[in-house]
């Protein structure tokens, strides 16, 4: 008997089989270069993707040795900027306050990647417009067609759509898979992780 659990996990296997590993390798190269040139990594995400961004900050700092930040980790500043300036500019003004430079990299986790016409994650679009203007590199792990992120990214992994009714859960789950792949990548990883060295 086919259950929802089996169907869902079969879909996850299909995503794994179809994911663009060349894009991920290019992301690893850019992340390693960001560290080696003294750049910083800024991770942007909304909703479940914000939780993935927070997790990524920990791993890229601790395991990859890259100075990394996410605006959603500071709820006081995030809500102050939302209240005072508006949701659509909350990330772009934060990046401006961080004095984003061409040596830095912006990593977006998003299901849709941002779309101004549909008013979906306009804050991501404005942030990427700002990053482009500065000359920072842009990476993304996104779902569907990737939206604005995929159009402007230096390197972007689009999580393949294998079932249109499960786009969000697969996109957000594979953000975590790709993030863990990247911090484990030999070009990126600089510190051994606890359970791999524990007796």
Secondary structure, 3 states (H helix, E strand, C coil): CCCHHHHHHHHHHHHHHHCCHHHHHHHHHHHHHHHHCCCCEEEECCCHHHHHHHHHHHHHHHCCCCCEECHHHCHHHHHHHHHHHCHHHHHHHHHHHCCCCCCCEEEEEECCCCECCCCECHHHHHHHHHHHHHCCEEEEEEECCCHHHHHHCCEEEEECCCCHHHHHHHHHHHHHHHHHHHHHCCCCCCCCCHHHHCC
